[in-house]
Amino acid sequence: VRSPSDREGEAFRLVLLVIVALGLVVLAADLGSTLLAVAVLAAVLVAFALRATQLRRRRHQALPLKSAPPHVGPASARRVLLVANDLLNDDAVIGEVERMVFVTGTRVILLAPALISPAARLTGATDAPLEEARARVVEALVRLGRDLDVEGEISDSEPLEAVEDAVATFAVDEIVVCTRREQPPSGLEPRLAGLVRERFAVPVRHLVVEPGSEAREPDKGAADAVLR
Amino acid sequence: MSSGSPAVDVETAELRPQPWRWGHPRVLVEHPDEAAGLAIASGLRFAGYAVSICPGPAGHGQCALLGPEGCAPAHDADLVVCGLGYERETAREILRELHTRYPKLPLLVETPPDMDDELRELLDGCAQLPAPATPEQVVASVQSLIGQGAEEGTSGA
């Protein structure tokens, strides 16, 4: 879970506020009224929730710029980040990875953000979705074989944050986001592609994959939309 | 100097948020056209620079430069490529603010073919390129102004 605060100073103030708030709750309980202690606790929690929401909203408003790290390696080298979860082993996605990686100098990083529900995040029950994501990545790597320049990553972060971390780690030159047209219960949101496009200063492609049909790129012209 | 500028020491001010996750050298590209901005950014990335792209006030409503907090990406950039189209007064206002708030920040400006006296005065101290500049021209100019990019990058854009 990431702190909504962007700065050390703000994080320090947050810690101080938590201590003061807990002190108030203890004081209220010490005064003998459980009801007062519960009321103070509720007020403190609401205040923290409002502040966290405000900080998150400010961060989203204040960071509309696309950015990207410098390219790494020779000019002919390309690093492509392919983001997928339930579709990672779909034939269309595997075919797209093979198509990309056959271009000399291209390295593909498969990123499977584990789909962790808010409730699971709160309770820390993240092992199962992480293991599911890991199994999908391993299966995809096995299907692609050892000879191709492909590697896999899983992440327990929110999908957009997972992409952000991967961009920072691998200095990618292109991002491909694979989703279905509509979000399934265990898949990535289609709007993830737009969010990624808004945030990173590299080309971003949205690959829409439906079982049993061809993969398409809805953001491209109809003529070159079909990928296989 | 813009009369609307707040009285703060912008050189030392701690701005929020800190938008650059990558090290120097950093180039902020201001361009209203998404594809053109991306092409320039790509050229710069391959030359070893970290990049951010801002579409200007048309993209996000009020420009942060015109507010009290200032523009965090510009504050921490090593150079700004200004391609907002300086026939327009809003673009000139942003250029004016960049001059005022970050006087030591190198600016590379894409200039329109017909320049009036006001714009010539505004461009005093800026490196200039005739618009529309190609990504290769921008990269070459950036390299001549702030030096080569990071070692991992290559000069081939």
Interface residues (C-beta under 8 A of the other chain):
Chain A: D6 R7 G9 R58 R59 A62 L63 P64 L65 K66 S67 A68 P69 P70 H71 V72 G73 P74 A75 E164 A168 A171 D173 A201 V202 P203
Chain B: E14 R16 P17 Q18 P19 W20 R21 W22 V29 G37 L38 A41 S42 R45 F46 A47 G48 Y49 A50 V51 S52 I53 C54 G59 H60 A64 A72 P73 G149 A150 E152 G153 T154 G156 A157
